[in-house]
Amino acid sequence: METALLLKKYNVAVPRYTSYPTVPYWDNEKFNVYDWEKTVGKTYSDYKKEGISLYIHLPFCESLCTYCGCNTRITKNHNVEQPYIEALIKEWEMYVSVLGEMPKIKEIHLGGGTPTFFSAENLEVLISVILQNAELTKDAELSFEAHPANTTLKHLKILNTLGFNRLSLGIQDFDPKVQFLINRFQTPEQVAKVTEEARGIGYTSINFDLIYGLPGQTLFGLSDTIKTAILMKPDRIAFYSYAHVPWLKPGQRHYTEKDIPIGENKFALYQLGRHLLAEAGYEDVGMDHFALNSDSLFQAMVEQKLHRNFMGYTSQHTHLLIGLGVSAISDSWTAFAQNPKTVESYLDKIQRGILPVEKGHLLSEEDLGIRRHILNIMCREHTSYHKGIPDEIQARLKPLLSDKLITINEKEIKITSIGKSFLRNVCMAFDEKLWEKQPKTQLFSSSI
């Protein structure tokens, strides 16, 4: 079947699979903070030598990017910085108490929101205090997301001094019409300046975020954006599909469905982007991520060491991920936990000395088995069953097999080169929660 027909056939609502079970299928009723703390302590004890991952959510932005699906708080009042940082530090101290000792940290990622909304000095306080109660592993990767329009040389220097070696710049599109519709403004000159300064300081990996399917986007405009980005030679490029979910994110009602490329038009944008990236030497790592073959993400893929967590693809595999801040999600491997989604509720729990966990899921043995298969498909492009592939899984995979997205033998399922564009669709075949209970309302964005 032609690629265009496959794209049309498999362009259905699909989870993004940053976890299994996916968040809408968490069993919150069986979850409690006591059990969560127990799983954190046990996983830390079992995998202490490998180190832990730390995600810190910094939700504040000065203006609303209307396309954005992240948990944000819009304000120009920078007095919010200090109390929020104090709360993050208290939350970290609570987790250190649960762990019972100073842990080794293998990975830190600052996400948001706009982490560079915070002053360089306040970020220095936050990371310095965290590292007083921890030790970085020798191969630690520290990264932060940044807005090209407000990232200063001081941000770059201070964070690099603290050990940050990776930077992710949110660009999305350079087309002025698209920027107006999504209320996200930065020039190629600003991006080039931050990129050059970061490299000069010693950052070893720089990622650009680009999105296809944005309102007002055209083939010509996207081509220009990607070619401009490629000239700056970022080590990685995340080429995401725009997720139109106005029922969850009212800011997306700033434009109408008429402004959004759909169907064949969106498929054409996707194919163009992939072609230009491949032509420029960017390897398809999987699920919207591309990297030069000199980058650690590509090397991890080749060495079958790639991992995926709530932060996306990473070359750092840890069994324990602790999320700090409003809406942050933690993963103890056998359980997930999410913090409150409002700043007020988060700060209230911290002030009362309560670990700010609002909901979560304790994984069953079946969940853990399925999670392994889904991670294998996303990160290694194959998975296997010791006792043979179950009949119901084979039945669900049959259409993908006939469309040559996968190959199957008695025990193993492999992704083909064509199938790499449809990893999320393949993962659906293993998702027992989804098959047991089909959503009655739209929960997920389309796969392409």
N, C-alpha and C positions, 0 to 999 in steps of 0.2 A: 504494500500500500504506500502511496506517495506520502511524503512528510506532511504536506499541507492537510491531507485527509486525516492522517493520524492525529495531528494537532487539534483538528476540529472534533474528532471522535472522543479524544481523551481530555478535552477541555471541560472538566466537570469540577464541582466543588469538592476540594480535597484538603484534609488537614496538612499543616506544614511539618508535622512530625519533629518538633523539637523535644518531644517526650512521647512515651507510650506508657499508660494511656494518655491521650491528649486531654488538655485541661477540661473541656466540657464533659468528659466521661470520668472525672475523678469522683471517688466515693467519699464525699466530704463528711457524711454522717458517721463513718467508722474511724475518722481521723481525729486525733487529739494531740495537743502539744507534748504531753508526757511521752507518748509513743514516738513522736517525732524526735525528741531529744535523745531517746534511747537508740534510735536508728543512726543518728548522727554520731553518737559516742561509739557505737559498735563499728560502723564503717571506718571511722577515723582510726580506731584501734587495729582493725584488720589490714588497712592499707596506708598506715602511717608513713612508710618509707617513700611512697610515691609523691607525697605532698597533696595539697588541696587547691581547688580553684576558688577564686573570690570574684563575685560580680557585684558592682556597686551602682545602684540606680540613682542618677541625679536628674530629677524630673523637670527642672525649671527651664523655661524658654522665654525670651523677651517678646516673641510674636508667634502666632500659630501658623505652622505650615499645614495648609488645609488638606494635603494628601495623607498626612501622617496618621499611622495607626498605633503609635506608642502611647504610653501613659505619661502625660505631660501636665504641667501647671504653668499657665501663662502669666507672667508678671514682669514689670520693669523695676520692681522693688528689690534691690540686692541685699536688703537687711534680712532676707529669708535665708541667706547663705549660712551664717554662723550657727543659728539654732539647729538647722538641718544637719550640719556637719557634727555638731555635738551629739545629736541623736544617733547618727551612724556609728560614732565612736562607742557610744554606750551599747548599741546592739552588738558590735564586734566583741566588746568585753563580755557580754552575755554568752556568746558562742565560745569564746576562749575558755570561759568557766565550764561550759558543757564538755569541751574537749579535754579539760583537765591539765593542759600544758600549752606552751607556746608551739604552734604548729609550723610546719614548713609550707610555704606557699609556692606553688608551681605556676600559677596563672592569676593575674588580676586584670579585670576589664572594667573600665568606667563607661557606662552607657546612659541613655536618657531618652527624652529630654536633650539638653545641650550641656554636657559636662563643662565646656568652656564658657558657659554662663557664669560659673564660679571663678573668682579671681585666682590667679596662680598661687598667691599666698595662702588662700584658704584650702586649695587642693594640697598644697605642701603640708599644711597642718594635718589634714585628714590622713594622707598616706604615711607621713612620718609617725603619727601616733599608732596607726595600724601595725607598722613594721616594728614598733617597740615591743609588741606582743606577738611577734612572728619572725620567721627567718625565710629569706628567699632561697629556693633551690638554685643550683649552679646553672641550670638550663631554663630558668623562669622566663616567661613571656609576659610582659606588662603592656597593655594597650589601652587607648582611649579613643572615643568618638569625638569628633570636633567639627564645628561649623567653620568653614574657611573664612567667613567674614568677621569672626570675632576671636580667632585663635592668634594669640600674640607670641612673639619671640620668647617672652618670659614664661608663658605656659610651656612651650616646647623645652626650654632649658631646664626649668625647675623639675618637670616631670621626668626628663631624661636623667637628671642627677639622682633621682630617686629610684631609677632602674627601668623606666618605661622605654621600650625599644620598638614599639609598634604604634602606628597612627592610622585611624580610619576617618577619611573625610567624606562627609555627606554632601554630594553634589547634586544627584538626581538628573538634572538637565541644564544645559547652558542656554537654551532657547529663551529669549526674553518674554515671548508670549506665554510659554509654559510656566516660566518663573512667576509671571504675574498671576496666573490662575492658581498656582499652588502656594503663592505667597512665600516663596523661598528664593532669596537673591544672593548670588555670589558670581563673580566674574572669573574667567579663565586666569586673569592676571593674579587675582587673590589666591586661587588654588595653586598656581605655579609658585608663588612667593612662599606659601606655607610649606609646600613640598620641598622646595630647594633649601629652605631654612632647616627643616627637619633632617634632611639628608646631611647637611653640613654639620649639624650637631652630633649625628651618629645614629639616627633611627635606621634600623636595618630592614624594616618592612612597612610599606605604605599602601593602604587600601583606598580605593575610590568606590563609593556607592553610587550606582546609576539605576534608574528605573525606566522600564518600558511600559507603555499603556497609559501614560499620564494625560490629563486633559490638554488638548491643543497640540499634542505631539504629532509630528509628521516624519516620514521617512528621511526627508532632507535634513530636518532639524536634528533628529536622533543621530544620523550619520555624522553630522558636523560635531555633535557633542562627543561621540565616541572617538572620532579621529583626533579631536582636540585633547581628550583625556589621554589617549595612547601616546601622543607626543611627549607627555610628561613622564611616561614610563613608570606608572605605579606598579608595585610588585604583585598586587592582587586587584581584581575588580569584581565586585558583587553586582550582578546584573539582574535585579529583581523585577518580578511582575507587580505592577500596581494592583493593590487589593482594594476594590471599591466596596466598602462596607459602611455606607452612610447611616444604617440603622444602629451601628456601634459608634461611629465617629461623625457627629453632626457637622463638623467642619468641612466634610466632603460635599456638603450641600452648597458650598460656595460656587460651584459650577453644576451644570446639569449633565445627564447621561449623554446628551447630544454632543458634548465636548469631548467625550471619552472614546478613544479608538477601541472598537470591539471586533470580534469575529476575524475575518480575513485581514482587516487592517492591523489588528493587534498581532496576529500571527506573523504578518510581514515585518513588523517592528522587531519581534523576537528573532526571526530568522536573520534579519539584517545584522542585528547586534552580535549574534553568535558567529556569523561569517566574518565580520570585521575583527572580532577578538581573536578568532582562530588564525586569521591572516596575519595578525600582529604578533603571533607567538604565544598567546595566552591559552593554557591548557584547561580543558573542562574538568574541574575537580568534582563537580556534581551539585545538584540543587541550587543553581543560580550563581555558583562561585567559580571564578577563573583565576589562574595564577601563572606567572612565569615559571619556567622549570628550575630557576635558581631559588625560588621561594620555598620556605619550610612547609607550606601547606601542600604544595605539589609533591615535595619529597616525602611527606607523610603518606600521601595517597599511594605513591609508588611502592613504599615500604610496607603498605597495609597497616599503617599506624594512625590513620585518620580517625578522628572522633567527632561526634556531634552532640551538643548540649543546648541549653536554653540561650546561649550566646551565639549559636550557629556552629559552623565547622571550625575545628581547632586541631592543631598538631600536638596539643598537650592533652593526654588522657589521664583523667583523675576520676576516682569513684565518688569523691565528695566535692560538691559545689555548694558554697554558701553564698546566698544572695542577701545583700544589705540594702535597706532603703524601701521606699514606698513601692508597692507592686512587685518587688523582686521575688524571683522564684529560686528556691534551693532544691538540691537533689542529693539525697544520701545514698543513691543507687537502689535502695529498697523502699524509698518513700520520697514524695515530693511535698513541698510546702510553699505557700505564697503569702506574702505580706499584704496588709490592707492596701486598697487602691487609691485612697485619699490621703493627702498629707496630714490632715487633721487627725484622722483615726490612727495613722502610724505614729505621729508624735505623742498622742495621748497614751498609747500602750507603752512607749518608751519611758515617758515621764512617770508612769506607774510601776516601772521596773518589770514589765511583762515582755517576754519574747514576742515580738509583734507578728505572730503567725495567725492568719485568718482562715485559711482553708488548706486542704492537702489531700494526699492519697497514699495509702499504704499498699505497696505492690504485693500481690499474691504470687505463688510459684508460677502460675499460668502467665500472669502479667510479665514476670521476669523473662520467661522463655520467649514470649512474643517480642518483648523489647529487644532481646538479643538478635532475633531475626531481622527486625526493622533496622536496627543499627548496622547490621552486616550489609543489608541492601544499600543503605545510604552511604556507608563509608568504605565498604570493600567490594560492592557490586556483585556479591554472591552470598548465599547462605545454604546451609545443609542440615538435614535431619538424620540422626543416627539410625532411626528405625524406618526411614522412608518418608516421603512427603505425604501428609494426611490427605485423604480423599477430598475433603471440603476445600483445602487450599489448592489442590490441583484443579478443581472445578472452577474456582475463582480466577485462576491464572490462565485458563484455557484461551480466552480471547487475546490476552497479551502474548501468549505463545504463538497463536496463529498469525498475529501481526508482527512477529519477529522482534518483539521488544525484550524477550527473554529466551533462554534455552533451558531445558529441563532434562535431567536424567533421573535415575531411580531415587537418588537422595539429595541432589543439589540443584539449585536454581541460580542461573547466572544472567546478569544484565548484558545485553548486546550493545554495540556502539550506538545504534538507533535508540535503544531503550534508555540511554543515559538521560535523555530529555524528559523521561516519564517516570522518574524514580518515585515520586509521590504516589502516582497511580499504582505502581507495583506494591508499594508499602500497604496500600489499602487492602490488598488481598489477605494480609496477615492480621488486620485490625479487627479482632473478635468483638471488641466493645461496639465498634461502628456497625458491624453486621448484625449484632444482637439487637441494637436499638438505633434504627435510622432516625436522624433528626427530623422533627416535624416543622422546624423553621430553619432558615438559612444560617448556618454556623460558620461556614468556611468560605474563603474566596476561591475563585477558579484556579485550576492548576497552571494555565498559561495566561 
